[in-house]
Amino acid sequence: MTVKLNIVLRRYIKDHESILSEGDSLKKRFSSKEKEGILKSIREKGLKEFTPSIGCDRRVSYPQAKEVFGRSEEILNQLVEENILEKFMIRCVPTCPKDNSILESKLMCPRCGSADIEKKLLIQDPLSRGLRLVSRDQLVNQNVDVKGAFFECRGCGNRFPSPLIKFYCVQCNMEYRLEDVDLMKMSGYRVLEKAVETGKEVEELKTVIREVMEEKGFSLENSMVEGKSGVKHSFDLYFRKVVDGKEHSIGVDIVVRRDKVSLEDLLPSLIKSHDINSYMIVVVMPLSDFSCKQLCLLEKNIFLIEGKNVEEIKKSLEKLTF
């Protein structure tokens, strides 16, 4: 069994070399407890989307994320990786090539460079049917027939079909032409409903597992356990009981997916099982694939509990004897 598991682990590491080589990337992943807390916050506040805002410093921020999580874009991108949010593009904005702040646009006269310009409309008078020029603020009836439009500079009197567009950075006081600016995609983040539903199911499973284990005489303990290697492992739930002076401990991992649970989903639990001196229950919903069942059956200290719903999981747990 050890040889088979080692082969699986080597394949897993090889397939994820790009992630492992980044060092800190794995540390940034959320624990199951953190994910549960995040989903609970999203659910309680009824959040559907996280939309961007441009602040006084001309930077993009996400006020809702800051309020809920204390962090902004960094955590939102992590939640995309965790399949809790999906990212979508709203628009592209011009940014300063020096400091990446969002630029303000300036419309100017192509002849003298003045920003004191006005848009003129050529309209057909509804009464006389004749043509006349008006500015936008002189237009009372919005349903008039507009025959044409141009811009007029109040400084030099120049008339032109379209103004010169330049961009201004309030941070470094620099002015840029369109061809000199950088573009940044401004994105929003949408909450995936299936992730919120999964969070509800995990909470319900935790309640049921705790009830069943307490009926069997176990008490809930700290879910952080130190393994034989000295590494501290986190479980969704951890139980202990003492029988005839002998301590029995069981760690519980919960894996809920919308589709079938894969071997990759169970690998963290399999790795933990080789480093702890206690039994493990891996609760899987809805079902795992065949390779998961094979590996778990060969492990002496793992109980694989599967079910299509919470009720099936409860019945299987009640049949367990330790």
N, C-alpha and C positions, 0 to 999 in steps of 0.2 A: 504493500500500500504506500509506504514512504517513497519508493522509487516512482510509482505512478504520480503521486502528488507533486514530487519534485519536478517531474517532466512538465506537468501542468503549470507549475509556478514559473519555471524557466520560460515557457512559451508566453505566459502573461507578461513577464518582465520585458521580454524581447519586443512584444507588441506595443509596450508602453515606454520604450526607452526615451522617447522625446519628452515625456512627462517626468520620468524619473531623473533625467539629466538636469532638469531645471531646479532641482533641490527643494526650493521653498514651495513649489506648486502643490505638492501633496499636503503640505501643512495647512494650506489655505482652504482645503476642502472642509465642508461642514460635517460635524458629527451628527448622528441621528437626532440627538437631543436639540442641537442648534437648529436643524431643519424643522423639527417639530415646533419649536418656539417661533420661528419665522413664519411658518404656515398658519400658526394660531393667530399671530399679529395681523397677518393679511386678511384672515377670515373675520376676525373680530371688528376690524376697521372697514370691512367691506371694500377693500381696494381692488380695482380692476386694471388700472394702468398707472405707470409712473411716467409723467410727462416732464420734459426739460424746461428750464427757465434760464434766461440770460440775466445775470446780476449786474450790479453797478460796476464791478470789476471787469465786465465784458467776458465772463467765463460762464460756461454751461454748468448748471447744477440741477439736482433733483430734490426739491424741498421735501416732498413726501417721504422719499427714502431716508433723508437726513433726520426727519422727525421720527420715523418708525424704527430705523436701524442704527441711527447715529453716524452712518456713513452714506456716501452717495453712489457714484458710478461704479466704484470698485466692487461693492457688494452686489449691485444689479447684474454685472457681468458674471459674477460667480453664480448667481441664481439662474442665469441662462444655462451655464454648464451643468447645473443640478436639475435642469428640466422643470424648474418652477416658474420661470418667466421665458417669454420669447421676445426677441429684439426686432424692432421694425424701424425703417428709416422714415423720418418726417420730411426733411429737406436738407440741402447743402447750404452752408453759410460761409462767407468769406472770412478768412483769418489772417492775422499779421504774420508774415514770414519770420519775424524776429522773436516774438513772444507768444505766438499762437492764440492771442486774445481775439475775440470776434470784432470785426471792423464795423464802423458806421459808414453808411454810404452818403455821398454828396453829389447832388445834381448841379452842374455848372454850365455856364455859357461857353460854347466852344471857341468864341472869339476873344473875350476878355477874361474868362475864368471866374466871373462873378457867380455867386450862389443865389443872387437876388433875381430869380427868374419866375415867370408866371406862365401857366398853361392857358391858351386861348382856344375857344371853341367857335366854329363857324356853324351857326344854326339857322334854320328856316323859321321865320316868325309865324306863329300859328294863325295870326290875324291877317297880316298883309301878304303873307306867303313870300316875303322878300328875305334876303340873306343878311345876317348881321353878326358881328363879333362880340362875344361876351367872355368874361373870365368865369372860372368855375364857381366862385362865390356869388356871382351875379345871376347864376342860373337858378331861377325860382321853380319853374316847372321841369321836373326831371324827365317828363315824357316827350320833350321836344325832339324834333328830327335833327340830329347832329350830322352835318355834311362833311366836316373835316376838323382837324385840330393841329396846332403847332405851339411852340414855346416862344416867349418873348423875354429878352433881358431888360430889366429896368435900368441897368447901368449904362449900356451902350446902345440900346434900342434894337439889337440884332434879333432877327426872327429865324428860327431853325426848327426842323422837323423833330429832332430828338436831342436831349441834352447830353453833355459829356458826363460820364459817370466816373467818379473817383472815390476812393475809400480812405478813411481816416482812422488811425489807431489812437485811442484816447490814453493808452498806456505809455507809448513811446513818442507820441506827437509826430508820427510820420504819416505821409500821404502816399497812396499807392494807386497805380493804374490797375485796371481789371486784369491785365495779363501778368501782373506781378504778384497778385495775392495767392494765398493757398486756400484750398477748400476743405471744409470739415463736414462730415456727415453728422447731422443732429438726429439722434435716435430716441425713440420711446420704448418702453418695456411693458408688455402686456402679460397679465397673470394667466397662467394656464389652468383652466378649471379642473382638469384631470389631476393636477398636482394638489389642489386644494381638497379634492375629494379623497385622494390618497392619504393626506394628512389627517382627515377625519377618521379614516379606517384604522390608521396606526394608533390613534388615541383610543379608539374603541377596543382594539386588540389588547392594548396595554391594560385597560381596565379589566377585561375578561381574564387575561393571563394572571394578573395579580389575584383576582378572586379565586381562581382555580388552585393556584399555588398556596395561597393562605389556607384553603380548605384542606390541603395536604400537609399542613403543619409548617410550611416555610414562612419566613419573614423577609420582607424586602430590605435590602442592604444597599450600601454605596455601590454604584454601578461601575466604578473605576477600580480595576483589579490589576495587581502587578503579576506578570508572568514569570516563568522560570528564567527567562533571558534578562529580566530586570526591566523590560518594557512594560509600560502601563497600558492596559487594554480597556476600552470602554464598551459596555453592553447597554442595550436598551433597558434591560431589567436584570437585577442580580439578586438571588435568593439564598438564604442559609437556614439550616435547622440542625439541631443536635439530637442524635438518637443514641442512647446508651453510652454517652460520653464521646461519641464520634461525630465529627462535623461533616455535614453534607452540603455542598454548595453547587448552585446551577446558574449559569449565565444564559440570558435569553437575547437573541438577535431577531429582529423583525424585518422581513423584506417584503414589501408590497409593491407590486408593479401593475400597470394596466393590462399588460400582456403576460406571457409566460416568463417566469424568472429564469435567468441564464446562469451558467457556471460562473461567469465573471461577477455576477451579483453576489454569489455566495463565497467567493474566494477570501474576502476579509475574515469571514467566520471560520473557514477552514484553516486559515493561517493561525488565528487565535487558538483554535482547538489544540494545536500542537505545542502551545506555549503555556497552557494553564493546567492546573491540577484538579480541575473540576469538570463536571458534566456541562454540556451545552444543549440548549434547545434552539433550533433554528426554525422560526415560524415563517412559512412562505404562503403568500396569497397572490394570485389564485393557485398556480401550480408551477412546479419546476420542470426543466427538461430532463431527459433520461440520464445524461452524464452527471447531473447534480445528485440524483438518487443513488447512482452507483458509488460515487465518492463518499457520500454520507453513510451508506450502509457499511462501508469498509472501515469507517472510523468508530472505534469502540465508545468514545465519549460524546458522540453527537446523536441527538434525536431530531430527525427531520419531520416537522409537522406541517402538512399541507391542507389546504381547503379552499373551496371556491368562495366561501363567505365566512364571516365571523362565527356563525353557529357551528359550522363544520369544524373549524379550528378548536372551538370549545369542547366539542365531543371527543376529538382526538386527544386533547390535553388531559381530559378527565380519565382516559383509559391508561395513561402513563403510570408506571410504578417505578420507584427508585429504591 
